[in-house]
Structure formats: C-alpha cells, structure tokens
Amino acid sequence: MPSLLPRLQRAGFRKGLGQGNSTWLAVGVGAWGLRKVAQMAQRNTQVLLREELKPGQRIIIANGRATLEDAQDQGVPVTKPLAEVNEGRKSRKQRKAG
C-alpha cells in the first residue's frame, strides 16, 4: 500500500496533465492529498533545545513573549535568578542555630 499512492500520484498527474484526462488528474490530486494527510499524521519528534538546568534556574516556554536579552537591550530592569535571591537567605535550621 505505501508504494501504491506514489505510483497513483505520478500516473494521475502524468495522464491527467499530459493527456488531458480529468479522471486521472482527480486520481493524482486525491493520491497527493492522501499522502500529505498521512505525512501530517506522523509523529515527528525533534529536539530543538537541550540544556541542563541547575537548582534555582527556570525555563519558560512561551510564544510571542519577550526574552531576557530583549528586555536588557531595551534597558528594562531584569529580576535576579531565584538562586541569587535565595543566596542570602538562611534556612530555619541556620536561623535557630545562629
């Protein structure tokens, strides 16, 4: 079956466009459409970014959101990473001890 659609597509376009046969042209267009639908239905997993996160770091996945670099370029103050904020804080055990 997988090799049937490409053959029908080629034959349909060749006979439909080359010989002017509208039935074969419809077969070619239909076979092309089925192949495109099958291609879109396949799972294509593609790794776009792989990065190690350290404790306190975060990753935000958003569409159409300004990045930290964009904010810095525009002079907007950027908050410190969570690890830097927590650096000066003491845990409960440290507070009790000292």
N, C-alpha and C positions, 0 to 999 in steps of 0.2 A: 504493500500500500504506500509506503513512503516514497518509492520511486515512481509511483503512478501519477501523482499530482504534478511533479515537474514535467513529465512527458506529456500529460494532457495540456498543461500550460503552454509548452513550446508548440505542440501541434495546433492548439487552438489559435494562438497568435499567428503562426505561420500560415495556416489555411484561412483564418479569418481576415487578416490584413493583406496577405499576399494574393489570395484568390478571391477576396470579397465575399466570403461566405459568413453571413451574420450568425448562423448557428454555432459554427466553430469559434467565432470570436466570443460569443457568450460562454462557451465552454472554457476558453482560455482565461477570460476575466474571472469566471467562477473558480477555477483552479488556483489562480493567483490569489484571490480573496481568501480561500480556504488555507492556503499556505501562510498568508500573513496572519490570519487569526491563530493558527497553530504556533507560529513564532512568538506572538504576543502572549500566548497562554503558557509558554515555557518559563520556568523559574531561572532567572539569570542572576545568581548571587555574585556580586562584585564588591570587593573590599576597596573602599575609597580612601579610608584613613585608618591607620593603626598606630596608636600612640599609648604609651604607658602613663597611667595616672598615678601620681604619688598622693599620700594622705593629705587631705585638705584641698586638693585640686578638684576641679569640676569640668564637665563638658556640657555644653548647651547645644542642642540640635534644634535649629530653627530656620525658617525660610523667610528671607527679607528682613532680617534683623541685623543691625549694625554690629560689627565686630569690635573687639577691644582696640585693635590697631586703628580702625576708623575713628573711634572716639578720641584716641590720643592725638591723631593727626588734626582733629578739629579743635583741640585744646580743652576737651571735656574732661573733668577730673574722673579718674577711674578708681574704683574702690580696691583696697588691698585684697589679695587672695586670702581665703579663710585660714590657711596655715600661718600667715603672717599676723593675722588678727589674734589668733589663739596663742601665739608665741609668748606673749607677755602675761597671759592669764595663768593662775595657779589652780591646780585641781583641789578637790575637797581634802584629800589626804595631805597635800602640801600646806593648805591653809591651817589645818588642825595642828600639824607638826610645828609650824613656824609662825 
